[in-house]
Amino acid sequence: MDERGLWELFCRTGLPEVWLALVGERKERSQQRKELAKTAFQSRIEKV
C-alpha cells in the first residue's frame, strides 16, 4: 500500500480526531501539573 492509501485509511477510521483529542488532553494535564507545582511551593505573602 502506498503512502496515499495509508493516509486515506487513517482519515476514514477517524484516527486523526482521536489523536488530536489525546494530544490535547496530555497538554492540558501537563499544564495542570505545572500549575499545581507552582502553587504548592509558593511562599505565603501576607499583606499588612
C-alpha positions in Angstrom: 0.0 0.0 0.0 1.4 3.4 -0.9 1.6 6.4 1.4 -1.6 8.0 0.0 -3.6 4.8 0.7 -2.4 4.8 4.3 -3.4 8.4 4.8 -6.9 7.7 3.3 -7.3 4.8 5.7 -6.1 6.8 8.6 -8.6 9.6 7.9 -11.5 7.2 7.2 -11.1 5.5 10.5 -11.4 8.7 12.5 -8.0 8.3 14.0 -6.9 11.9 13.3 -9.7 13.2 15.7 -8.8 10.7 18.3 -5.1 11.5 18.1 -5.8 15.2 18.3 -8.0 14.7 21.4 -5.4 12.6 23.1 -2.7 15.2 22.4 -4.9 18.0 23.7 -5.7 16.0 26.9 -2.0 15.4 27.5 -1.1 19.0 27.1 -3.9 20.0 29.4 -2.8 17.6 32.1 0.8 18.7 31.8 -0.3 22.3 32.2 -2.4 21.4 35.3 0.7 19.7 36.8 2.8 22.8 36.2 0.2 25.0 37.9 -0.1 22.7 40.9 3.7 22.7 41.3 3.7 26.5 41.2 1.1 26.9 43.8 2.3 24.1 46.0 5.7 25.7 46.6 4.8 29.4 46.7 5.7 31.3 49.8 2.9 32.8 51.7 3.0 36.5 51.4 0.6 38.3 53.8 -0.2 41.9 53.2 -0.2 44.1 56.2 
